[in-house]
Amino acid sequence: MKNDNLRADRDDLDDLDRFTPRTPAKRSGNLVMQVATGVFLGGLALWLVQLGATALYAKLMMGTITFGG
């Protein structure tokens, strides 16, 4: 353990010659539409859940829900 060689080997210069950079991909504005659609659908889902919970709470308060019939 004491005499372990923990240093990394240096890359050869021959390896650097084989490296070819990739061309950058084009970015489209599609991500903006996806985020906007997700925010809209999330807000719509929250509104529907709130509407259902409010209706259920109103029915419970008025006593019009019967359990077990």
C-alpha positions in Angstrom: 0.0 0.0 0.0 2.7 2.4 0.9 4.6 2.1 -2.4 1.6 2.1 -4.8 2.0 4.2 -7.9 -1.2 6.2 -7.8 -0.3 8.7 -10.6 -2.1 8.4 -13.9 -0.2 7.7 -17.1 0.1 10.6 -19.5 -1.7 10.3 -22.8 0.4 9.8 -25.8 0.5 12.5 -28.4 -0.5 9.9 -31.0 -3.9 9.5 -29.3 -4.6 13.2 -29.6 -4.2 13.0 -33.4 -7.1 10.5 -33.7 -9.5 12.8 -31.9 -12.1 14.4 -34.2 -14.6 16.8 -32.6 -18.3 16.3 -33.2 -20.3 18.9 -34.9 -22.6 20.6 -32.4 -26.3 19.7 -32.7 -28.9 22.3 -33.6 -31.1 23.3 -30.8 -34.8 23.9 -31.5 -37.4 25.9 -29.7 -39.3 22.7 -29.0 -38.2 22.6 -25.4 -39.9 25.9 -24.7 -43.2 24.4 -26.0 -42.8 21.3 -23.9 -42.2 23.2 -20.7 -45.1 25.6 -21.5 -47.4 22.6 -22.2 -46.3 20.8 -19.0 -47.0 23.9 -16.9 -50.4 24.4 -18.5 -51.4 20.7 -18.0 -50.1 20.7 -14.4 -52.1 23.8 -13.6 -55.2 22.3 -15.2 -54.8 19.1 -13.2 -54.4 21.0 -10.0 -57.5 23.1 -10.8 -59.5 19.9 -11.4 -58.4 18.3 -8.2 -59.2 21.5 -6.2 -62.6 21.6 -7.9 -63.4 18.0 -7.0 -62.2 18.5 -3.4 -64.2 21.6 -3.0 -67.4 19.9 -4.3 -66.8 16.9 -2.0 -66.3 19.2 1.0 -69.4 21.2 0.2 -71.4 18.0 0.0 -70.0 16.8 3.3 -70.9 20.2 4.9 -74.4 20.1 3.6 -74.9 16.5 4.7 -76.1 15.2 1.4 -73.6 12.4 1.2 -74.8 9.2 2.8 -72.3 6.4 3.7 -73.6 2.8 3.4 -77.1 3.8 2.2 
